[in-house]
Amino acid sequence: MDLSKTGVVPERTANPAYARELLERDGAVILTGCGRDAVASEAIPHRVFGSSVLAAPPAAKVSDGGERDRRPMGLSSQTRSNCHSDGYAYGWQYPDYFLLLCDVPSEEGGESF
């Protein structure tokens, strides 16, 4: 996937404080080396945003059709969709940022962001 089509090619860093700077500057960042389980994913907002975190919901597995939904007929994990956030699930705590933790990174880098 050619990320230049999205308007941003995120920089990578393992430093959470620098990740926040990049996020605020560029609108996207790839934070590396932060773990791959639910506990690690729930710690990431606090590592990146510190005391400014107002709400960080529990991790929700993203899979075909979502964690609680059935996969729509004819679609699979290989079906591309536009970048989106399921914002309605957050209610009044709609996020300024959303974070995705990739267990299996994209071969080309970016399809799973």
Salt bridges, closest charged atoms under 4 A:
GLU11 OE2 - ARG25 NH2 2.64
GLU24 OE2 - ARG20 NE 2.85
ASP26 OD1 - ARG25 NE 2.74
ASP64 OD2 - ARG71 NE 3.57
ASP86 OD1 - HIS84 NE2 3.46
ASP103 OD1 - ARG36 NE 2.91
GLU111 OE2 - ARG80 NH2 3.50
